[in-house]
Each structure stands twice: as C-alpha cells, then as structure tokens.
Amino acid sequence: MQQVFTKSKPTLEPTGLFSKCVRYWPLVFVIAALAGCARFRPEPISADKTFSDFDARSLTNEDLHAFLETNRVVTEWPCRQWDLNALTFTSFYYQPSLAEALVACGRRAGAQGVVGWRDDDLALSRPWGFDLTSVRTPVSVWQGAHDRMVPFAHGVWVADEVPGSRRHLYDGEGHLSLVMQIDRILDDLLDQAGLA
C-alpha cells in the first residue's frame, strides 16, 4: 500500500491505548474490518469425524474436479500447478462454510444498498477537505490498472500527492484481483505499523 498524507496541523498528543491504536492504525483497521465478518458458532468436535473427513480430502477427487471446472478455475486435470485461486475454491469445496461466510460478508457490506458505493463515487469527484500533500501518516496505495471501479489514474494521483507513500501500482491487476496479494498487503501493513 502507499501512504496518503495531508499537511500537518496542530494536534493533541494521544496517550495510552489510544496512542497505540493511532500508531498501529493500519493493523487495527484490518483487524476491525475482518472482525466485522467473523461469526463464532461453537460446534461439538469429534476427533474421529475430523480425521476421517480430512483423510477423505484429495486433490485428485473427481467431484472436486467437476466443481473446479464448473467454476472455471482449472482447465486441465489433474492440475499440474495449484495457484491461490484453485486452492481457495478447493477450500470452498471441502469446507462450504468458508464460502457461506464470504457470501455473508458481502451481503452485510451491501446491506445499506448503494449508499456506500454512491458516497465512494462522490468522494472521487469532490474535494476531500484536506490536502494530500499534508498527510504524515504512513500510507500505501495498492491499485490495479484493470480496475473497473476506481480509475487507475486516481491511484497514481494519490500515490504522487502523498509524501513518502508506498506505490503498489500493477499493470496486471484489477480491483478484486488484489485480494490475491493479501499476504503482501498484510506484510506491508505490519511493516507500516512497525510490527514486521
């Protein structure tokens, strides 16, 4: 991610827990965002069932093959090289509750209708109320050139305007495909927060 900053203005010095939240805001933000999607539903665990279920899983399972083919994830079988996309869909096949949780997160995120999307689009076309060159908080900008939701030029502009921002601007990525970079994004956030 690249950093987005505005010109410094006099601020109060945060102390205590608030100070730590401010210092590690990228990590706090990610944890808060993920926590909003998490739901804990305790279920009894049977060691025998867990082992038998795990032993029954196979990357050469024909039903798995049909599932991956139906979802246009693989074109050859057996798959010679497993990428993150294929392994993610395999986890959905063997653990449908993961896919259900992903769908539930999407539904919850869009529960207010188009209001959030509308506000995001308006924010692209109106002044934000601060000057990006004055931002002093660590910022990373992750943007794909094939993004159909946020213009690539906008990401480039933000990265150019924010002093010291980290530029992660990719020709081969879109809006949602950056999710495949989650390990790198999280590593970058931890580094930005001084926790790497």
ROGUGU-249743 format. One record per atom (N, C-alpha, C): x, y, z. Coordinates in steps of 0.05 Angstrom, whole numbers, plus 32768, in hexadecimal, padded with zeros to 4 digits. Each point is the difference from the previous one (the first is absolute). Example, Ala and Ser with C-alpha at 12.3 -4.5 7.8 and 13.67 -1.06 7.14 Angstrom:
// ROGUGU-249743
@x=8108 | y=7F8E | z=809C .
@x=7FEE | y=8018 | z=8000 .
@x=8012 | y=8018 | z=8000 .
@x=7FF9 | y=8015 | z=7FF2 .
@x=8010 | y=8018 | z=8001 .
@x=7FF1 | y=8016 | z=800E .
END
This chain:
// ROGUGU-249743
@x=8011 | y=7FE9 | z=8000 .
@x=7FEF | y=8017 | z=8000 .
@x=8012 | y=8019 | z=8000 .
@x=7FF6 | y=8015 | z=7FF5 .
@x=800F | y=8019 | z=8001 .
@x=7FF3 | y=8013 | z=8014 .
@x=8010 | y=8010 | z=800C .
@x=7FF6 | y=8012 | z=8014 .
@x=7FF3 | y=8018 | z=7FF5 .
@x=7FEA | y=8009 | z=800D .
@x=7FF2 | y=8018 | z=7FF8 .
@x=8002 | y=8014 | z=8017 .
@x=8009 | y=8018 | z=7FFC .
@x=8005 | y=8013 | z=8015 .
@x=7FF5 | y=801C | z=7FF9 .
@x=7FFB | y=8010 | z=8014 .
@x=7FF9 | y=801C | z=7FFD .
@x=8013 | y=8012 | z=800F .
@x=7FFF | y=801A | z=7FFC .
@x=8012 | y=8012 | z=800E .
@x=7FFA | y=7FFE | z=801E .
@x=8016 | y=8001 | z=8010 .
@x=7FFD | y=7FFE | z=801D .
@x=7FF2 | y=8018 | z=800B .
@x=7FEE | y=7FFB | z=8013 .
@x=7FF2 | y=8015 | z=800F .
@x=8005 | y=7FF9 | z=801E .
@x=7FFE | y=8014 | z=8011 .
@x=8003 | y=7FFB | z=801C .
@x=7FED | y=7FEA | z=800A .
@x=800A | y=7FED | z=800E .
@x=7FEF | y=7FEA | z=800A .
@x=8006 | y=7FFB | z=801D .
@x=7FEE | y=7FF3 | z=800E .
@x=8005 | y=7FF7 | z=801B .
@x=8011 | y=7FE7 | z=8000 .
@x=8011 | y=7FFD | z=8013 .
@x=8010 | y=7FE8 | z=8001 .
@x=7FF0 | y=7FEA | z=800D .
@x=7FFA | y=7FEA | z=7FF2 .
@x=7FF1 | y=7FEA | z=800C .
@x=8011 | y=7FF1 | z=8015 .
@x=7FF3 | y=7FF5 | z=8014 .
@x=800E | y=7FF1 | z=8015 .
@x=7FF1 | y=7FE6 | z=8004 .
@x=800D | y=7FEE | z=800E .
@x=7FF4 | y=7FE6 | z=8008 .
@x=7FF9 | y=7FEF | z=7FE9 .
@x=7FE9 | y=7FF1 | z=8003 .
@x=7FF7 | y=7FEE | z=7FEC .
@x=7FFA | y=800E | z=7FE6 .
@x=7FF4 | y=8019 | z=8002 .
@x=7FFA | y=800F | z=7FE8 .
@x=801A | y=8005 | z=7FF0 .
@x=8016 | y=8006 | z=800E .
@x=8019 | y=8004 | z=7FF2 .
@x=8009 | y=7FE8 | z=7FF0 .
@x=7FFC | y=7FE8 | z=800C .
@x=8007 | y=7FE8 | z=7FF2 .
@x=7FEE | y=7FFB | z=7FE8 .
@x=7FE7 | y=8006 | z=8003 .
@x=7FED | y=7FFD | z=7FE9 .
@x=8008 | y=8013 | z=7FE9 .
@x=8008 | y=8019 | z=8007 .
@x=8008 | y=8013 | z=7FEC .
@x=8019 | y=7FF7 | z=7FF2 .
@x=8013 | y=7FF6 | z=8010 .
@x=801A | y=7FF7 | z=7FF5 .
@x=7FFC | y=7FE8 | z=7FEE .
@x=7FEF | y=7FEE | z=8007 .
@x=7FFD | y=7FE7 | z=7FF1 .
@x=7FE6 | y=8000 | z=7FF1 .
@x=7FF6 | y=8017 | z=7FF7 .
@x=7FE6 | y=8003 | z=7FF4 .
@x=7FFC | y=7FED | z=7FE8 .
@x=8014 | y=7FFB | z=7FEF .
@x=7FFB | y=7FEE | z=7FE9 .
@x=7FF8 | y=7FE4 | z=800A .
@x=800F | y=7FF7 | z=8014 .
@x=7FFA | y=7FE5 | z=800B .
@x=7FE5 | y=8000 | z=800E .
@x=7FFB | y=8015 | z=8010 .
@x=7FE6 | y=8002 | z=800D .
@x=7FE9 | y=8000 | z=7FEC .
@x=8003 | y=800F | z=7FEA .
@x=7FEC | y=8001 | z=7FEC .
@x=7FFA | y=7FE5 | z=7FF4 .
@x=8016 | y=7FF1 | z=7FF8 .
@x=7FFC | y=7FE6 | z=7FF4 .
@x=7FF3 | y=7FED | z=8014 .
@x=8008 | y=8000 | z=8019 .
@x=7FF4 | y=7FEE | z=8014 .
@x=7FE3 | y=8007 | z=8003 .
@x=7FF9 | y=801A | z=8002 .
@x=7FE4 | y=8008 | z=8003 .
@x=7FEF | y=7FF8 | z=7FE8 .
@x=800C | y=8003 | z=7FE8 .
@x=7FF1 | y=7FF9 | z=7FE8 .
@x=7FFB | y=7FE2 | z=7FFF .
@x=8014 | y=7FF1 | z=8007 .
@x=7FFC | y=7FE3 | z=7FFF .
@x=7FEE | y=7FF7 | z=8017 .
@x=8001 | y=800C | z=8017 .
@x=7FEF | y=7FF9 | z=8016 .
@x=7FE3 | y=8004 | z=7FFA .
@x=7FFA | y=8014 | z=7FEF .
@x=7FE4 | y=8005 | z=7FF9 .
@x=7FF4 | y=7FE9 | z=7FF0 .
@x=8011 | y=7FF0 | z=7FF3 .
@x=7FF6 | y=7FEA | z=7FF0 .
@x=7FFF | y=7FE6 | z=8010 .
@x=800F | y=7FFF | z=8016 .
@x=8003 | y=7FE7 | z=800F .
@x=7FE7 | y=7FFB | z=8011 .
@x=7FF8 | y=7FE7 | z=8001 .
@x=7FEB | y=7FF7 | z=8012 .
@x=8009 | y=7FE5 | z=800B .
@x=8000 | y=7FFE | z=801A .
@x=8008 | y=7FE8 | z=800D .
@x=7FE7 | y=7FEF | z=8007 .
@x=7FFF | y=7FE8 | z=7FF6 .
@x=7FEA | y=7FEE | z=8006 .
@x=800D | y=7FE6 | z=800A .
@x=8000 | y=7FFD | z=801A .
@x=800C | y=7FE8 | z=800B .
@x=7FF1 | y=7FE7 | z=7FF8 .
@x=800F | y=7FEC | z=7FF8 .
@x=7FF4 | y=7FE6 | z=7FF9 .
@x=8011 | y=7FEA | z=800E .
@x=7FF3 | y=7FEA | z=8008 .
@x=800F | y=7FEA | z=800C .
@x=8015 | y=7FF6 | z=7FEC .
@x=8017 | y=7FF9 | z=800A .
@x=8015 | y=7FF5 | z=7FEF .
@x=8004 | y=7FE3 | z=8006 .
@x=8000 | y=7FF0 | z=7FEB .
@x=8005 | y=7FE4 | z=8002 .
@x=801A | y=7FFA | z=7FF3 .
@x=8013 | y=7FF6 | z=800F .
@x=801B | y=7FFA | z=7FF5 .
@x=7FFE | y=7FEC | z=7FEA .
@x=7FF0 | y=7FEB | z=8004 .
@x=7FFD | y=7FEB | z=7FEB .
@x=7FF5 | y=800B | z=7FE6 .
@x=7FEB | y=8010 | z=8002 .
@x=7FF4 | y=800C | z=7FE8 .
@x=8013 | y=8013 | z=7FF3 .
@x=800E | y=8010 | z=8010 .
@x=8013 | y=8014 | z=7FF5 .
@x=8016 | y=7FF1 | z=7FF0 .
@x=800B | y=7FEA | z=800C .
@x=8015 | y=7FF1 | z=7FF2 .
@x=7FF5 | y=7FF3 | z=7FE7 .
@x=7FE9 | y=7FF4 | z=8001 .
@x=7FF5 | y=7FF2 | z=7FE9 .
@x=7FF9 | y=8014 | z=7FEA .
@x=7FF5 | y=8018 | z=8007 .
@x=7FFA | y=8015 | z=7FEC .
@x=801A | y=8009 | z=7FF3 .
@x=8015 | y=8004 | z=8010 .
@x=8019 | y=800A | z=7FF6 .
@x=800D | y=7FEB | z=7FED .
@x=7FFF | y=7FE7 | z=8009 .
@x=800B | y=7FEA | z=7FF0 .
@x=7FF2 | y=7FFD | z=7FE5 .
@x=7FE6 | y=8007 | z=7FFF .
@x=7FF0 | y=7FFC | z=7FE8 .
@x=8006 | y=8016 | z=7FEB .
@x=800D | y=8015 | z=8008 .
@x=8006 | y=8016 | z=7FEE .
@x=8017 | y=7FF9 | z=7FED .
@x=7FFD | y=8007 | z=7FE7 .
@x=8014 | y=7FF9 | z=7FED .
@x=8000 | y=8015 | z=7FEA .
@x=8017 | y=8007 | z=7FF6 .
@x=8002 | y=8013 | z=7FEA .
@x=7FFB | y=7FF2 | z=7FE5 .
@x=7FFC | y=7FE6 | z=8001 .
@x=7FFA | y=7FF1 | z=7FE7 .
@x=7FE3 | y=7FF7 | z=7FFF .
@x=7FEF | y=8008 | z=8013 .
@x=7FE4 | y=7FF9 | z=8002 .
@x=7FF1 | y=8009 | z=7FE7 .
@x=7FF2 | y=7FEE | z=7FF3 .
@x=7FF1 | y=8007 | z=7FE7 .
@x=7FE9 | y=8014 | z=8005 .
@x=7FF4 | y=7FFE | z=8018 .
@x=7FEB | y=8014 | z=8006 .
@x=800C | y=801C | z=8004 .
@x=8018 | y=8001 | z=800C .
@x=800E | y=8019 | z=8002 .
@x=8006 | y=800B | z=7FE4 .
@x=800A | y=7FEE | z=7FEF .
@x=8006 | y=8007 | z=7FE4 .
@x=7FE7 | y=800D | z=7FF3 .
@x=7FE9 | y=7FF4 | z=8002 .
@x=7FE8 | y=800A | z=7FF4 .
@x=7FF9 | y=801C | z=800C .
@x=8003 | y=8003 | z=801B .
@x=7FFA | y=8019 | z=800D .
@x=8013 | y=8016 | z=7FF5 .
@x=801A | y=7FFA | z=7FFE .
@x=8013 | y=8014 | z=7FF7 .
@x=7FFB | y=8007 | z=7FE2 .
@x=7FF9 | y=7FEC | z=7FF1 .
@x=7FFA | y=8005 | z=7FE3 .
@x=7FE7 | y=8010 | z=7FFD .
@x=7FEB | y=7FFA | z=800F .
@x=7FE7 | y=8010 | z=8000 .
@x=8005 | y=801D | z=8006 .
@x=8012 | y=8005 | z=8013 .
@x=8006 | y=801B | z=8008 .
@x=8017 | y=800D | z=7FF0 .
@x=8007 | y=7FF2 | z=7FEA .
@x=8015 | y=800A | z=7FEE .
@x=801A | y=8007 | z=800E .
@x=8008 | y=7FEE | z=8012 .
@x=8019 | y=8005 | z=800F .
@x=8017 | y=7FF1 | z=7FF3 .
@x=7FFB | y=7FE8 | z=7FF6 .
@x=8016 | y=7FF1 | z=7FF3 .
@x=7FF7 | y=7FF7 | z=7FE5 .
@x=8013 | y=7FFE | z=7FEE .
@x=7FFA | y=7FF7 | z=7FE5 .
@x=800C | y=7FE4 | z=7FFA .
@x=8013 | y=7FF8 | z=800F .
@x=800D | y=7FE6 | z=7FFC .
@x=7FFD | y=7FEF | z=801A .
@x=7FFE | y=7FE6 | z=7FFC .
@x=7FFD | y=7FEE | z=8017 .
@x=8010 | y=7FE7 | z=7FFB .
@x=800F | y=7FF6 | z=8013 .
@x=8005 | y=800C | z=801A .
@x=8010 | y=801A | z=7FFD .
@x=7FFB | y=8012 | z=8012 .
@x=800C | y=801A | z=8000 .
@x=801E | y=7FFD | z=8006 .
@x=8011 | y=800B | z=7FEF .
@x=801D | y=7FFD | z=8003 .
@x=800B | y=8015 | z=8014 .
@x=7FF3 | y=8018 | z=8000 .
@x=800A | y=8015 | z=8011 .
@x=7FE8 | y=800D | z=800E .
@x=8000 | y=7FFF | z=801A .
@x=7FEA | y=800B | z=8010 .
@x=8006 | y=801D | z=8008 .
@x=7FF0 | y=8012 | z=7FF6 .
@x=8004 | y=801C | z=8008 .
@x=7FED | y=8007 | z=8017 .
@x=8002 | y=8018 | z=800A .
@x=7FEF | y=8008 | z=8017 .
@x=7FE2 | y=7FFF | z=7FFA .
@x=7FF9 | y=8007 | z=7FE7 .
@x=7FE4 | y=7FFF | z=7FF8 .
@x=7FF5 | y=7FE3 | z=8002 .
@x=800F | y=7FEE | z=7FF4 .
@x=7FF7 | y=7FE3 | z=8000 .
@x=7FFF | y=7FF5 | z=801D .
@x=8014 | y=8007 | z=8010 .
@x=8000 | y=7FF6 | z=801C .
@x=7FE9 | y=800D | z=8010 .
@x=7FF9 | y=8019 | z=7FFA .
@x=7FEA | y=800D | z=800E .
@x=7FE6 | y=7FF3 | z=7FFA .
@x=7FFB | y=7FFA | z=7FE6 .
@x=7FE8 | y=7FF3 | z=7FF8 .
@x=7FFF | y=7FE3 | z=800B .
@x=8017 | y=7FF3 | z=8002 .
@x=8002 | y=7FE6 | z=800C .
@x=7FF7 | y=8001 | z=801D .
@x=8009 | y=8015 | z=800E .
@x=7FF8 | y=8002 | z=801C .
@x=7FE2 | y=8005 | z=8002 .
@x=7FF4 | y=800F | z=7FED .
@x=7FE3 | y=8004 | z=8000 .
@x=7FF2 | y=7FE5 | z=7FFB .
@x=800C | y=7FEF | z=7FEF .
@x=7FF3 | y=7FE6 | z=7FFA .
@x=8000 | y=7FEF | z=8019 .
@x=8017 | y=7FFE | z=800D .
@x=8003 | y=7FEE | z=8018 .
@x=7FF5 | y=800D | z=8019 .
@x=7FFD | y=801A | z=8001 .
@x=7FF6 | y=800D | z=8018 .
@x=7FEC | y=8016 | z=7FF7 .
@x=7FE8 | y=7FF8 | z=7FF8 .
@x=7FEC | y=8013 | z=7FF6 .
@x=7FFA | y=8017 | z=8013 .
@x=8004 | y=7FFD | z=8019 .
@x=7FFB | y=8016 | z=8013 .
@x=8012 | y=8018 | z=7FFA .
@x=8018 | y=7FFC | z=7FF4 .
@x=8011 | y=8016 | z=7FF9 .
@x=7FF3 | y=8011 | z=7FEA .
@x=7FF5 | y=7FF2 | z=7FEC .
@x=7FF2 | y=800F | z=7FEA .
@x=7FE8 | y=800E | z=800B .
@x=7FF1 | y=7FF3 | z=8012 .
@x=7FE9 | y=800C | z=800C .
@x=8007 | y=8019 | z=8010 .
@x=8017 | y=7FFF | z=800E .
@x=8009 | y=8018 | z=800F .
@x=8007 | y=8016 | z=7FEE .
@x=800D | y=7FFA | z=7FE9 .
@x=8007 | y=8014 | z=7FED .
@x=7FE7 | y=800E | z=7FF4 .
@x=7FEC | y=7FF0 | z=7FFA .
@x=7FE7 | y=800B | z=7FF5 .
@x=7FF3 | y=8011 | z=8015 .
@x=8000 | y=7FF7 | z=8019 .
@x=7FF3 | y=800F | z=8016 .
@x=800E | y=801B | z=8004 .
@x=801B | y=8000 | z=7FFD .
@x=800F | y=801A | z=8003 .
@x=7FF7 | y=8013 | z=7FE9 .
@x=7FFE | y=7FF5 | z=7FE8 .
@x=7FF7 | y=8011 | z=7FE9 .
@x=7FE5 | y=800B | z=8004 .
@x=7FED | y=7FEF | z=800A .
@x=7FE5 | y=800A | z=8005 .
@x=7FFF | y=8015 | z=8015 .
@x=8010 | y=7FFC | z=8015 .
@x=8000 | y=8014 | z=8016 .
@x=800C | y=801A | z=7FF7 .
@x=8015 | y=7FFE | z=7FF0 .
@x=800D | y=8019 | z=7FF6 .
@x=7FED | y=8010 | z=7FEE .
@x=7FEF | y=7FF3 | z=7FF2 .
@x=7FED | y=800E | z=7FEE .
@x=7FE4 | y=8003 | z=800B .
@x=7FFD | y=7FFB | z=801A .
@x=7FE5 | y=8001 | z=800C .
@x=7FF3 | y=801B | z=7FFE .
@x=800F | y=8015 | z=7FFF .
@x=7FF5 | y=801B | z=7FFF .
@x=7FF8 | y=8008 | z=7FE3 .
@x=8004 | y=7FED | z=7FED .
@x=7FFA | y=8006 | z=7FE4 .
@x=8017 | y=800E | z=7FF3 .
@x=7FFB | y=8013 | z=7FEE .
@x=8015 | y=800C | z=7FF0 .
@x=800C | y=8019 | z=800E .
@x=7FF7 | y=8005 | z=8019 .
@x=8009 | y=8019 | z=800D .
@x=801F | y=8001 | z=8002 .
@x=800C | y=7FEB | z=8009 .
@x=801E | y=8000 | z=8003 .
@x=800E | y=8003 | z=7FE5 .
@x=7FF6 | y=7FF2 | z=7FEC .
@x=800C | y=8003 | z=7FE5 .
@x=7FFC | y=801C | z=7FF6 .
@x=7FE8 | y=800B | z=8004 .
@x=7FFB | y=801C | z=7FF7 .
@x=8013 | y=8013 | z=800E .
@x=8003 | y=7FFD | z=801A .
@x=8011 | y=8012 | z=800F .
@x=801D | y=7FFE | z=7FF7 .
@x=8009 | y=7FE7 | z=7FFA .
@x=801B | y=7FFC | z=7FF6 .
@x=8004 | y=800F | z=7FE5 .
@x=7FEC | y=7FFD | z=7FEE .
@x=8002 | y=800D | z=7FE6 .
@x=8000 | y=801E | z=8003 .
@x=7FEF | y=800B | z=8012 .
@x=8000 | y=801D | z=8004 .
@x=801B | y=8009 | z=800B .
@x=800C | y=7FF0 | z=8011 .
@x=801A | y=8007 | z=800C .
@x=8016 | y=8002 | z=7FEB .
@x=7FFD | y=7FF2 | z=7FEA .
@x=8013 | y=8001 | z=7FEA .
@x=7FFE | y=801B | z=7FF1 .
@x=7FE9 | y=800D | z=8001 .
@x=7FFC | y=8017 | z=7FF0 .
@x=7FFE | y=801B | z=8010 .
@x=8003 | y=7FFE | z=801A .
@x=7FFE | y=8018 | z=8011 .
@x=8019 | y=8003 | z=8011 .
@x=8005 | y=8019 | z=8008 .
@x=8017 | y=8004 | z=8013 .
@x=7FFB | y=7FF0 | z=8019 .
@x=8015 | y=7FF6 | z=800C .
@x=7FFE | y=7FEF | z=8018 .
@x=8002 | y=800F | z=801A .
@x=8005 | y=801A | z=7FFE .
@x=8002 | y=8010 | z=8018 .
@x=801C | y=8001 | z=800C .
@x=8013 | y=7FF5 | z=7FF3 .
@x=801C | y=8002 | z=8009 .
@x=8012 | y=7FFD | z=7FE7 .
@x=8018 | y=8009 | z=8003 .
@x=8014 | y=7FFF | z=7FEB .
@x=8011 | y=7FE6 | z=8003 .
@x=8000 | y=7FF0 | z=7FEB .
@x=8010 | y=7FE7 | z=8002 .
@x=801D | y=8005 | z=8006 .
@x=800B | y=8016 | z=7FF7 .
@x=801D | y=8005 | z=8005 .
@x=8006 | y=8005 | z=801D .
@x=7FEA | y=8004 | z=8011 .
@x=8005 | y=8005 | z=801C .
@x=7FFD | y=7FE7 | z=8011 .
@x=7FFA | y=7FE9 | z=7FF4 .
@x=7FFD | y=7FE7 | z=800F .
@x=801B | y=7FF7 | z=800B .
@x=8002 | y=7FF9 | z=8019 .
@x=8019 | y=7FF8 | z=800C .
@x=7FFE | y=7FE4 | z=800C .
@x=7FE9 | y=7FF3 | z=7FFC .
@x=7FFC | y=7FE4 | z=8009 .
@x=800A | y=7FED | z=7FEA .
@x=800D | y=7FEA | z=8008 .
@x=8009 | y=7FED | z=7FEC .
@x=7FE9 | y=7FF6 | z=7FEF .
@x=8003 | y=8001 | z=7FE5 .
@x=7FEB | y=7FF7 | z=7FEE .
@x=800C | y=7FF0 | z=7FE9 .
@x=7FF2 | y=7FEB | z=7FF9 .
@x=8007 | y=7FF1 | z=7FE8 .
@x=7FE8 | y=8000 | z=7FED .
@x=8006 | y=8003 | z=7FE7 .
@x=7FEB | y=8000 | z=7FEC .
@x=8003 | y=7FE6 | z=7FEF .
@x=7FEB | y=7FEF | z=8001 .
@x=7FFF | y=7FE8 | z=7FEF .
@x=7FEB | y=8005 | z=7FEB .
@x=8008 | y=7FFE | z=7FE7 .
@x=7FED | y=8006 | z=7FEA .
@x=8008 | y=7FEF | z=7FE8 .
@x=7FEB | y=7FF6 | z=7FF3 .
@x=8004 | y=7FF1 | z=7FE7 .
@x=7FF7 | y=8010 | z=7FE8 .
@x=800F | y=7FFE | z=7FEA .
@x=7FFA | y=800F | z=7FE8 .
@x=7FE6 | y=7FF7 | z=7FF3 .
@x=7FF7 | y=7FE7 | z=8006 .
@x=7FE8 | y=7FF5 | z=7FF4 .
@x=7FE8 | y=8004 | z=8013 .
@x=8002 | y=8011 | z=8014 .
@x=7FEB | y=8005 | z=8013 .
@x=7FE9 | y=800E | z=7FF1 .
@x=7FE8 | y=7FF5 | z=8001 .
@x=7FE8 | y=800B | z=7FF3 .
@x=7FF0 | y=8011 | z=8013 .
@x=8007 | y=8001 | z=801A .
@x=7FF1 | y=800E | z=8014 .
@x=800D | y=801A | z=8008 .
@x=801A | y=8000 | z=8002 .
@x=800F | y=8018 | z=8007 .
@x=8014 | y=8005 | z=7FEA .
@x=7FFF | y=8018 | z=7FF4 .
@x=8013 | y=8005 | z=7FEA .
@x=801D | y=7FFE | z=8008 .
@x=8010 | y=7FF2 | z=7FF0 .
@x=801C | y=7FFC | z=8006 .
@x=800E | y=801B | z=8004 .
@x=7FF8 | y=8014 | z=7FF0 .
@x=800C | y=801A | z=8002 .
@x=7FFC | y=800C | z=801C .
@x=7FEA | y=7FF9 | z=800D .
@x=7FFB | y=800A | z=801B .
@x=8015 | y=7FF5 | z=8013 .
@x=8005 | y=7FE6 | z=7FFE .
@x=8014 | y=7FF4 | z=8011 .
@x=801C | y=800C | z=7FFC .
@x=8006 | y=8005 | z=7FE6 .
@x=801A | y=800C | z=7FFA .
@x=8001 | y=801C | z=800C .
@x=7FEA | y=800F | z=7FFD .
@x=7FFF | y=801C | z=800B .
@x=8004 | y=8000 | z=801E .
@x=7FF2 | y=7FEE | z=800E .
@x=8003 | y=7FFE | z=801E .
@x=801D | y=7FFA | z=8007 .
@x=800B | y=7FEC | z=7FF2 .
@x=801C | y=7FF8 | z=8006 .
@x=8013 | y=8017 | z=7FFA .
@x=7FFB | y=8010 | z=7FEB .
@x=8011 | y=8017 | z=7FFA .
@x=7FFE | y=8016 | z=8014 .
@x=7FE8 | y=8005 | z=800A .
@x=7FFB | y=8016 | z=8012 .
@x=8009 | y=7FFC | z=801D .
@x=7FFF | y=7FE7 | z=8009 .
@x=8006 | y=7FFB | z=801C .
@x=801E | y=7FFC | z=8004 .
@x=800C | y=8011 | z=8010 .
@x=801D | y=7FFE | z=8005 .
@x=8008 | y=7FE5 | z=800C .
@x=8014 | y=7FF3 | z=7FF4 .
@x=800A | y=7FE7 | z=800B .
@x=7FEE | y=7FE8 | z=7FFD .
@x=7FEB | y=8003 | z=7FF0 .
@x=7FED | y=7FE9 | z=7FFE .
@x=800E | y=7FE9 | z=7FF2 .
@x=7FF7 | y=7FE8 | z=8006 .
@x=800A | y=7FE8 | z=7FF3 .
@x=7FED | y=7FFA | z=7FE9 .
@x=800D | y=7FFD | z=7FE9 .
@x=7FF1 | y=7FFC | z=7FE7 .
@x=7FFF | y=7FE2 | z=7FF9 .
@x=7FE8 | y=7FF5 | z=7FFF .
@x=7FFC | y=7FE5 | z=7FF7 .
@x=7FEC | y=8002 | z=7FE9 .
@x=800A | y=8009 | z=7FE9 .
@x=7FEF | y=8004 | z=7FE9 .
@x=8006 | y=7FEB | z=7FEB .
@x=7FED | y=7FEF | z=7FF9 .
@x=8005 | y=7FE9 | z=7FF0 .
@x=7FF1 | y=8000 | z=7FE6 .
@x=800E | y=7FFB | z=7FEA .
@x=7FF3 | y=7FFF | z=7FE5 .
@x=7FEE | y=7FE7 | z=7FFE .
@x=8007 | y=7FEA | z=800C .
@x=7FF1 | y=7FE7 | z=7FFD .
@x=7FEA | y=7FFB | z=8014 .
@x=7FF9 | y=8014 | z=8010 .
@x=7FEC | y=7FFB | z=8015 .
@x=7FE7 | y=8011 | z=7FFA .
@x=7FEA | y=7FF7 | z=800C .
@x=7FE7 | y=800F | z=7FFF .
@x=7FF8 | y=8009 | z=801C .
@x=7FE6 | y=8003 | z=8005 .
@x=7FF7 | y=8009 | z=801A .
@x=8001 | y=7FE9 | z=8014 .
@x=7FF2 | y=7FEA | z=7FF9 .
@x=7FFE | y=7FEA | z=8013 .
@x=8018 | y=7FED | z=7FFF .
@x=800E | y=7FFF | z=7FEA .
@x=8017 | y=7FEE | z=7FFE .
@x=8016 | y=8006 | z=8014 .
@x=8000 | y=8018 | z=800A .
@x=8015 | y=8007 | z=8014 .
@x=7FFD | y=7FEF | z=801A .
@x=7FE8 | y=7FF4 | z=8003 .
@x=7FFC | y=7FEF | z=8018 .
@x=8014 | y=7FE9 | z=7FFF .
@x=8009 | y=7FF8 | z=7FE8 .
@x=8014 | y=7FEB | z=7FFE .
@x=801B | y=8009 | z=800B .
@x=8003 | y=801A | z=8005 .
@x=8019 | y=800B | z=800B .
@x=7FFE | y=8004 | z=801E .
@x=7FEC | y=7FF4 | z=800D .
@x=7FFA | y=8005 | z=801C .
@x=8018 | y=7FFC | z=8012 .
@x=8011 | y=7FEC | z=7FFB .
@x=8017 | y=7FFB | z=8010 .
@x=8013 | y=8018 | z=7FFE .
@x=8005 | y=800A | z=7FE8 .
@x=8011 | y=8017 | z=7FFD .
@x=7FF4 | y=8019 | z=800C .
@x=7FE6 | y=8003 | z=7FFD .
@x=7FF2 | y=8018 | z=800B .
@x=8002 | y=8000 | z=801E .
@x=7FFB | y=7FE9 | z=800D .
@x=8002 | y=7FFE | z=801D .
@x=801D | y=8004 | z=800A .
@x=8013 | y=7FF5 | z=7FF1 .
@x=801C | y=8005 | z=8007 .
@x=8007 | y=801D | z=7FFF .
@x=7FF5 | y=800E | z=7FEB .
@x=8005 | y=801C | z=7FFD .
@x=7FF3 | y=8010 | z=8017 .
@x=7FE8 | y=7FF9 | z=8007 .
@x=7FF2 | y=800D | z=8017 .
@x=8010 | y=7FFD | z=801A .
@x=8009 | y=7FE7 | z=8005 .
@x=8010 | y=7FFB | z=8018 .
@x=801A | y=8010 | z=8000 .
@x=800C | y=8002 | z=7FE8 .
@x=8019 | y=8010 | z=7FFE .
@x=7FFA | y=801D | z=8005 .
@x=7FEA | y=800A | z=7FF4 .
@x=7FF8 | y=801C | z=8004 .
@x=7FFB | y=8006 | z=801D .
@x=7FF5 | y=7FED | z=800F .
@x=7FF9 | y=8003 | z=801C .
@x=8018 | y=7FFB | z=8012 .
@x=8017 | y=7FF9 | z=7FF4 .
@x=8018 | y=7FFA | z=8010 .
@x=7FFF | y=7FE6 | z=800F .
@x=7FF0 | y=7FED | z=7FF5 .
@x=7FFD | y=7FE6 | z=800E .
@x=800C | y=7FE9 | z=7FF0 .
@x=800E | y=8006 | z=7FEA .
@x=800B | y=7FEB | z=7FEF .
@x=801A | y=7FF5 | z=800C .
END
